Amino acid sequence: MSTFPPAITQLCHLLRQEEATCHQLLETVHTERAAIRTLAITDFHAINCRRLLILESLHSLANERQQLIQDLARHCGLRPGTGSIQELIDHLQDSSSDDLRAVYRSYMTVAKTVRDEIGQNVVLIEGIRSVVDQALSTGTPLSPVKDLYASDGQAIGTGRVNVLIHQQG
């Protein structure tokens, strides 16, 4: 068990790195929200590039963390394939588990905040999309052309042009 505390310390370090990276992602999400609110379409490319780099970093850290958890689980005699920090924390009964529990709780708080903030951006985007769809549908002419189909595939004789699919060929 002499290698146990350094491995726990390494796991805590990885979780702190993931938490710091989540904070970077959170900043990006807030930047994205500002761009959404102002419809600054030209800003989205840079925002998405930064987000991609952050997500790649998170993925790499998560892979490293997962490998360390599996190694620790094997060392502790837990069942093969154990991949949960919570299972590991529950198994540990020394002071290092308290440190790990606190670091993990802090990381999960930030990760949940990021998830919630991304959800708010999705709501904003859906709201804007809905307004644009309504604006495009308002006042569109009715088309008397034959061979028109509604979104459910039913043939109809007239309808708003932007909602119909015209049979070709």
Buried (B, 14 or more C-beta within 10 A) or exposed (E): EEEBEEBBEBBBEBBEBBBEBBBBBBEBBEBBBEBBEEEEEEBEEEBEEBBEEBEEBBEEBEEBBBEBBBBBBEEBEBEEEBEEBEBBBEBBEEEBBEBBBEBBEEBBEBBEBBEEBBEEBEEBEEEEEEEEEEEEEEEEEEBEEEEBBEEEEEEBEEBBBEBBEEEEE
